[in-house]
Amino acid sequence: MPDMLSLVAHLRAKPGMEQELVRTMTALVGPSREEEGCIDYHLHQSNDDPAAIVVYENWREMADLEKHFEEPYLKAFFARKDELVEGEIDIKFYTMLSDRDG
């Protein structure tokens, strides 16, 4: 199996848009998990700051993630980014070094 690719994204909701950002991003979880190559996809909200959102995703390989970015529902989210997200989305890529089962 190729090296698994992890994506970690940090977002900050614009003031007053916290619930709408969470609602919009929650709608991405199911379809993303159904994509070929998606190992898991998780959405998190800070317990201390409801505007702080983190997405944690694992993909079989970069080609799968590149296809993910072309999905219409993800493009629709990015079209609304400036309405919902304060500043830029901080996206980092990682290669998983540990066995995900142990």
Contacts in CASP RR format, 6 or more apart in sequence:
PFRMAT RR
TARGET T0000
AUTHOR 0000-0000-0000
METHOD contacts of the structure
MODEL  1
MPDMLSLVAHLRAKPGMEQELVRTMTALVGPSREEEGCIDYHLHQSNDDP
AAIVVYENWREMADLEKHFEEPYLKAFFARKDELVEGEIDIKFYTMLSDR
DG
1 60 0 8 1.000
2 60 0 8 1.000
2 61 0 8 1.000
3 61 0 8 1.000
3 95 0 8 1.000
3 96 0 8 1.000
4 39 0 8 1.000
4 58 0 8 1.000
4 59 0 8 1.000
4 60 0 8 1.000
4 61 0 8 1.000
4 95 0 8 1.000
4 96 0 8 1.000
4 100 0 8 1.000
5 58 0 8 1.000
5 59 0 8 1.000
5 60 0 8 1.000
5 61 0 8 1.000
5 62 0 8 1.000
5 64 0 8 1.000
5 65 0 8 1.000
5 93 0 8 1.000
5 94 0 8 1.000
5 95 0 8 1.000
5 96 0 8 1.000
6 56 0 8 1.000
6 57 0 8 1.000
6 58 0 8 1.000
6 59 0 8 1.000
6 93 0 8 1.000
6 94 0 8 1.000
6 95 0 8 1.000
6 96 0 8 1.000
7 55 0 8 1.000
7 56 0 8 1.000
7 57 0 8 1.000
7 58 0 8 1.000
7 59 0 8 1.000
7 65 0 8 1.000
7 91 0 8 1.000
7 92 0 8 1.000
7 93 0 8 1.000
7 94 0 8 1.000
8 54 0 8 1.000
8 55 0 8 1.000
8 56 0 8 1.000
8 57 0 8 1.000
8 91 0 8 1.000
8 92 0 8 1.000
8 94 0 8 1.000
9 54 0 8 1.000
9 55 0 8 1.000
9 57 0 8 1.000
9 89 0 8 1.000
9 90 0 8 1.000
9 91 0 8 1.000
9 92 0 8 1.000
10 52 0 8 1.000
10 53 0 8 1.000
10 54 0 8 1.000
10 89 0 8 1.000
10 90 0 8 1.000
11 21 0 8 1.000
11 25 0 8 1.000
11 52 0 8 1.000
11 53 0 8 1.000
11 54 0 8 1.000
11 55 0 8 1.000
11 85 0 8 1.000
11 89 0 8 1.000
11 90 0 8 1.000
12 51 0 8 1.000
12 52 0 8 1.000
12 53 0 8 1.000
12 85 0 8 1.000
12 86 0 8 1.000
12 87 0 8 1.000
13 20 0 8 1.000
13 21 0 8 1.000
13 22 0 8 1.000
13 50 0 8 1.000
13 51 0 8 1.000
13 53 0 8 1.000
13 84 0 8 1.000
13 85 0 8 1.000
13 86 0 8 1.000
14 21 0 8 1.000
14 83 0 8 1.000
14 84 0 8 1.000
14 85 0 8 1.000
14 86 0 8 1.000
15 51 0 8 1.000
15 86 0 8 1.000
17 83 0 8 1.000
17 84 0 8 1.000
18 50 0 8 1.000
18 51 0 8 1.000
20 84 0 8 1.000
21 53 0 8 1.000
21 84 0 8 1.000
21 85 0 8 1.000
22 43 0 8 1.000
22 45 0 8 1.000
22 50 0 8 1.000
22 53 0 8 1.000
24 77 0 8 1.000
24 80 0 8 1.000
24 84 0 8 1.000
25 43 0 8 1.000
25 53 0 8 1.000
25 55 0 8 1.000
25 77 0 8 1.000
26 43 0 8 1.000
27 73 0 8 1.000
28 41 0 8 1.000
28 43 0 8 1.000
28 73 0 8 1.000
28 74 0 8 1.000
28 77 0 8 1.000
29 41 0 8 1.000
29 42 0 8 1.000
29 43 0 8 1.000
30 41 0 8 1.000
31 71 0 8 1.000
31 73 0 8 1.000
32 38 0 8 1.000
32 41 0 8 1.000
32 57 0 8 1.000
32 68 0 8 1.000
32 71 0 8 1.000
32 74 0 8 1.000
33 40 0 8 1.000
33 41 0 8 1.000
35 64 0 8 1.000
35 67 0 8 1.000
35 68 0 8 1.000
35 71 0 8 1.000
36 64 0 8 1.000
36 67 0 8 1.000
37 59 0 8 1.000
37 60 0 8 1.000
37 61 0 8 1.000
37 64 0 8 1.000
38 57 0 8 1.000
38 58 0 8 1.000
38 59 0 8 1.000
38 60 0 8 1.000
38 64 0 8 1.000
38 68 0 8 1.000
39 58 0 8 1.000
39 59 0 8 1.000
39 60 0 8 1.000
39 100 0 8 1.000
40 56 0 8 1.000
40 57 0 8 1.000
40 58 0 8 1.000
41 55 0 8 1.000
41 56 0 8 1.000
41 57 0 8 1.000
41 58 0 8 1.000
42 55 0 8 1.000
42 56 0 8 1.000
42 57 0 8 1.000
43 53 0 8 1.000
43 54 0 8 1.000
43 55 0 8 1.000
44 53 0 8 1.000
44 54 0 8 1.000
44 55 0 8 1.000
44 56 0 8 1.000
45 52 0 8 1.000
45 53 0 8 1.000
45 54 0 8 1.000
46 52 0 8 1.000
46 53 0 8 1.000
46 54 0 8 1.000
51 86 0 8 1.000
57 65 0 8 1.000
58 96 0 8 1.000
58 100 0 8 1.000
59 65 0 8 1.000
59 68 0 8 1.000
68 74 0 8 1.000
81 89 0 8 1.000
END
